[in-house]
Amino acid sequence: MSLENTNGSLETTFQNTIAVVQFGHPASNSFPRELLNKLTTEINDLSRNENVSVIILKSEGTKAFCSGASFDELLQVENEEQGVEFFSGFAHLLNAMRNCNKLIIGRVQGKAVGGGVGIISACDYVFATPECDIKLSELAIGIGPFVIEPAVSRKIGKTAMTEMTLAAHLWKSAEWAFQKGLYSVLSTSENLEADVTDFAQKLSSYNPEALKEMKKVIWEGTEQWESLLFERAAITGKLVLSDFTKSALLQFKK
């Protein structure tokens, strides 16, 4: 499928049994709610597609991988219900990635912030380059990484997640992310595409039933996310209405 409009782009191509899903947005590949919903639907559809064994998730361009939630849409939130609905978008996406029958390979070519780090954390295996620094900047704008925290903590541990969250103004290097386990492989920018493709082809040559069962094993113990992530969305939905957050968002936009 392919979606292109002012709310971003989403395109899926197929290489035999490998589905390559690419998202994009002019604002550093950020996610307005419509694009979040489209990606969630696409992941769910591919999970049911018996002709697909592996998914590669990537973003367009050569700069930022993903800058998280759309600041423009956050500024438009007028009440708690709208806030909860917006952040539930990330909850739905993370649960779709967790529940997907297919193993998801992340291809990260640039920096990631906030929700972008959460999406990387929900991938099963991730290739990145030395330029792919990460940051959880949510506290700096008056909210917190509440929805994505379970995914991030599961991947790098609660201590490293806390370090990132409290130092909301600091970037963590790609090497740090690799050492903590967020990135599985660090490739050069020149080799990234070939390395991802080669790995995906090898993975797709394995028994699809074994891959499906392995996916279940990888995500054991996360069943509570079905409710937990939405409870977390409710926390953020309240905080985003604060004067602190509105003012901080306006400053960030400037």
C-alpha positions as CSV (number, residue, x, y, z in Angstrom):
1,M,0.0,0.0,0.0
2,S,1.0,3.6,-0.4
3,L,-0.1,6.8,1.3
4,E,1.2,10.2,0.4
5,N,-0.2,13.6,1.6
6,T,0.6,16.5,3.9
7,N,0.3,14.2,6.9
8,G,3.3,12.1,5.7
9,S,3.9,9.1,3.6
10,L,3.8,5.4,4.0
11,E,4.8,2.8,1.4
12,T,5.3,-0.9,1.4
13,T,7.2,-2.9,-1.2
14,F,7.9,-6.6,-1.4
15,Q,11.1,-8.5,-2.0
16,N,9.9,-12.1,-2.3
17,T,8.7,-12.8,1.3
18,I,10.3,-9.6,2.8
19,A,8.0,-6.6,3.3
20,V,9.8,-3.2,3.3
21,V,7.7,-0.6,5.1
22,Q,8.9,3.0,4.7
23,F,7.4,6.0,6.6
24,G,8.2,9.6,6.1
25,H,7.2,13.1,7.1
26,P,8.7,16.5,6.1
27,A,9.2,17.4,9.8
28,S,12.1,15.0,10.6
29,N,9.9,12.0,10.0
30,S,7.7,12.8,12.9
31,F,4.3,11.1,13.4
32,P,1.0,12.9,13.2
33,R,-1.9,10.7,14.4
34,E,-3.0,9.7,10.9
35,L,0.4,8.4,10.0
36,L,0.6,6.5,13.2
37,N,-2.8,4.9,12.5
38,K,-1.7,4.0,8.9
39,L,1.5,2.3,10.1
40,T,-0.4,0.4,12.8
41,T,-2.9,-0.9,10.2
42,E,-0.1,-1.9,7.9
43,I,1.8,-3.8,10.6
44,N,-1.5,-5.6,11.5
45,D,-2.2,-6.4,7.8
46,L,1.3,-7.8,7.2
47,S,1.0,-9.9,10.3
48,R,-1.9,-11.7,8.7
49,N,-0.2,-11.9,5.2
50,E,0.9,-15.5,4.8
51,N,3.2,-14.5,1.9
52,V,5.3,-12.4,4.2
53,S,7.9,-13.8,6.6
54,V,10.0,-10.8,7.6
55,I,9.3,-7.0,7.8
56,I,12.0,-4.3,7.4
57,L,10.9,-1.0,9.0
58,K,12.7,2.2,7.7
59,S,12.1,5.9,7.3
60,E,12.7,8.1,4.2
61,G,15.7,10.3,3.6
62,T,19.2,10.3,5.0
63,K,18.8,12.4,8.1
64,A,16.5,11.8,11.1
65,F,15.1,8.4,11.5
66,C,12.1,9.7,13.6
67,S,11.6,12.7,15.8
68,G,8.5,11.2,17.5
69,A,5.2,12.8,18.0
70,S,4.1,15.7,15.8
71,F,4.6,19.0,17.7
72,D,2.0,20.7,15.5
73,E,-0.7,18.2,16.6
74,L,0.4,18.3,20.2
75,L,-0.2,22.0,20.2
76,Q,-3.7,21.5,18.9
77,V,-4.8,19.2,21.8
78,E,-7.5,21.1,23.6
79,N,-8.8,18.6,26.2
80,E,-7.8,15.5,28.0
81,E,-9.8,13.2,25.7
82,Q,-7.9,14.5,22.7
83,G,-4.6,14.1,24.5
84,V,-5.3,10.5,25.5
85,E,-6.4,9.7,22.0
86,F,-3.3,11.1,20.5
87,F,-0.9,9.2,22.7
88,S,-2.9,6.1,22.4
89,G,-1.7,6.1,18.8
90,F,1.8,5.1,20.0
91,A,0.2,2.5,22.3
92,H,-1.6,0.9,19.4
93,L,1.6,0.9,17.2
94,L,3.8,-0.6,19.9
95,N,1.2,-3.3,20.6
96,A,0.9,-4.0,16.9
97,M,4.6,-4.5,16.5
98,R,4.7,-6.7,19.7
99,N,1.8,-8.8,18.5
100,C,2.9,-9.0,14.9
101,N,3.5,-12.6,13.7
102,K,6.5,-11.5,11.7
103,L,10.0,-10.5,13.0
104,I,10.6,-6.8,12.4
105,I,14.0,-5.6,11.4
106,G,14.7,-1.9,12.1
107,R,16.8,0.1,9.6
108,V,17.9,3.2,11.3
109,Q,19.9,5.8,9.3
110,G,19.7,8.9,11.5
111,K,18.9,10.3,14.9
112,A,15.8,9.3,16.9
113,V,14.0,11.2,19.6
114,G,11.1,10.3,21.9
115,G,8.6,8.1,20.2
116,G,11.2,7.3,17.5
117,V,13.3,5.6,20.2
118,G,10.2,3.7,21.3
119,I,9.6,2.4,17.7
120,I,13.2,1.3,17.5
121,S,12.8,-0.5,20.8
122,A,9.8,-2.4,19.5
123,C,11.8,-3.8,16.6
124,D,13.2,-7.3,17.0
125,Y,16.6,-6.6,15.5
126,V,18.0,-3.3,14.6
127,F,20.8,-2.1,12.2
128,A,22.0,1.5,12.7
129,T,25.0,3.7,11.8
130,P,27.4,5.6,14.0
131,E,25.4,8.8,13.3
132,C,22.2,7.4,14.9
133,D,22.3,9.2,18.3
134,I,19.2,9.0,20.5
135,K,17.4,11.2,23.0
136,L,14.3,11.0,25.3
137,S,13.5,14.7,25.5
138,E,10.0,14.4,26.9
139,L,10.6,15.8,30.4
140,A,12.0,19.0,28.7
141,I,8.6,19.7,27.2
142,G,6.6,18.9,30.4
143,I,5.6,15.3,29.7
144,G,7.5,12.0,29.9
145,P,8.2,8.9,27.8
146,F,5.4,7.1,29.6
147,V,3.9,5.1,26.7
148,I,7.2,4.0,25.2
149,E,8.9,3.4,28.5
150,P,8.0,-0.3,28.7
151,A,9.5,-0.9,25.3
152,V,12.6,1.1,26.0
153,S,13.2,-0.5,29.4
154,R,12.7,-3.9,28.0
155,K,15.4,-3.3,25.5
156,I,18.1,-1.4,27.4
157,G,17.1,-1.8,31.0
158,K,15.4,0.5,33.6
159,T,18.7,2.1,34.6
160,A,19.7,3.2,31.1
161,M,16.2,4.3,30.4
162,T,16.2,6.4,33.6
163,E,19.6,7.9,32.6
164,M,18.2,8.9,29.2
165,T,14.9,10.3,30.6
166,L,16.3,12.4,33.4
167,A,19.1,13.9,31.1
168,A,16.4,15.0,28.7
169,H,18.6,17.6,27.1
170,L,21.4,15.2,26.2
171,W,22.0,13.0,23.2
172,K,23.2,9.5,23.7
173,S,25.6,8.2,21.1
174,A,24.9,5.4,18.7
175,E,27.8,3.5,20.3
176,W,26.1,3.9,23.7
177,A,22.8,2.6,22.2
178,F,24.7,-0.3,20.7
179,Q,26.4,-1.2,24.0
180,K,23.0,-1.0,25.8
181,G,21.4,-3.4,23.3
182,L,19.0,-1.0,21.5
183,Y,21.0,-1.5,18.3
184,S,21.9,-5.0,17.3
185,V,24.5,-4.0,14.6
186,L,26.3,-0.8,13.8
187,S,27.0,-0.6,10.1
188,T,28.6,2.2,8.0
189,S,26.2,4.5,6.2
190,E,27.5,3.0,2.9
191,N,26.9,-0.6,4.0
192,L,23.6,-0.1,5.9
193,E,21.2,-1.0,3.1
194,A,23.2,-4.1,2.0
195,D,23.7,-5.3,5.5
196,V,20.0,-5.0,6.3
197,T,19.0,-6.7,3.0
198,D,21.5,-9.6,3.5
199,F,20.3,-10.2,7.0
200,A,16.6,-10.1,6.0
201,Q,17.2,-12.5,3.2
202,K,18.9,-15.0,5.5
203,L,16.1,-14.7,8.1
204,S,13.4,-15.1,5.5
205,S,15.0,-18.4,4.3
206,Y,14.3,-20.0,7.7
207,N,11.2,-22.0,8.5
208,P,8.4,-19.5,8.8
209,E,6.7,-21.5,11.5
210,A,9.9,-21.4,13.6
211,L,10.1,-17.7,13.0
212,K,6.5,-17.2,14.2
213,E,7.1,-19.3,17.3
214,M,10.4,-17.4,18.0
215,K,8.5,-14.1,17.9
216,K,6.2,-15.3,20.6
217,V,9.2,-16.3,22.8
218,I,10.9,-13.0,22.3
219,W,7.9,-11.1,23.6
220,E,6.9,-13.4,26.5
221,G,5.9,-11.5,29.6
222,T,4.6,-8.4,27.8
223,E,0.9,-9.3,27.8
224,Q,0.1,-6.6,30.3
225,W,1.0,-4.0,27.6
226,E,-2.6,-4.4,26.2
227,S,-3.8,-2.3,29.1
228,L,-0.6,-0.7,30.5
229,L,0.3,1.4,27.5
230,F,-3.2,3.0,27.4
231,E,-2.9,3.7,31.1
232,R,0.3,5.5,30.3
233,A,-1.3,7.4,27.5
234,A,-3.8,8.7,30.0
235,I,-1.0,10.2,32.1
236,T,0.6,11.9,29.1
237,G,-2.8,13.1,27.8
238,K,-3.3,15.1,31.0
239,L,0.2,16.5,31.2
240,V,0.2,17.7,27.6
241,L,-2.5,20.2,28.6
242,S,-0.3,22.0,31.1
243,D,0.8,25.6,30.5
244,F,4.4,24.3,30.9
245,T,4.0,22.0,28.0
246,K,2.2,24.4,25.7
247,S,5.0,27.0,26.4
248,A,7.8,24.5,25.9
249,L,6.3,23.2,22.6
250,L,6.1,26.7,21.3
251,Q,9.7,27.3,22.2
252,F,10.8,24.1,20.5
253,K,9.0,25.1,17.3
254,K,10.8,28.4,17.3
